[in-house]
Amino acid sequence: MTPSDREDDQGPGTDADGTIQAEYDWSSLSPSIAVIETVAIAANREPTALEPLHKTVDPDALNELLDSRRFHSTDGVTTVSFVFAGYDVTVQNNGMVVVQLAEPQRESE
């Protein structure tokens, strides 16, 4: 399956600034897999070509944290953000995954 095939399957939308937003059903796909799939689409790469997610965040902990049956924030939405494979990733317990190219880190002068 090519990244463009996955884009059609998942139906993520791309904003003018290149931000990809996709909505998933956590009962059929885990948040960690959704992150990998969405970043692969953004990077136009196969998921297996990305660095392992576990080098950035514990996939099991991410899945547990975003299980809406277990954890709730005061506004009802739990949000986790991190940088993975050069992309800023935001995942919510409502199934939303937002991916955009990370800002380059500037060295201190």
Residue, then its C-alpha position, 0 to 999 in steps of 0.5 A: m500500500t502506498p502513502s497515497d492509498r492510505e490517505d484515501d483509506q483514512g481520509p485525513g484532511t490537509d490544511a494549506d500549511g501542510t497540517i494533516q488532521a485525521e479522525y479515527d475510531w479507537s475501538s478499531l485502531s489504536p492511537s499508536i498505530a494511527v500516529i504511525e499511519t498519519v505521520a507516514i502519510a505526512a512524510n510520504r513514506e511507508p510506516t516501516a520506513l519511519e523510526p520506531l515509535h517506542k523511541t519517542v513515546d511508549p505506545d502502550a502508555l499512549n494507548e492507555l492514556l487515550d482510552s476514553r473509558r478510563f481517563h478524562s480531563t476536566d473538559g472531557v478531552t485528553t490531549v498528548s503532544f510530542v515530536f515523532a520522525g520530525y513531525d509535531v504530533t497531537v493525539q486526542n482521546n476523541g480520535m483526532v490526530v494532527v500532524q505537522l512538520a516540526e519547527p527546526q530547533r535553533e541552537s543557542e548562541 
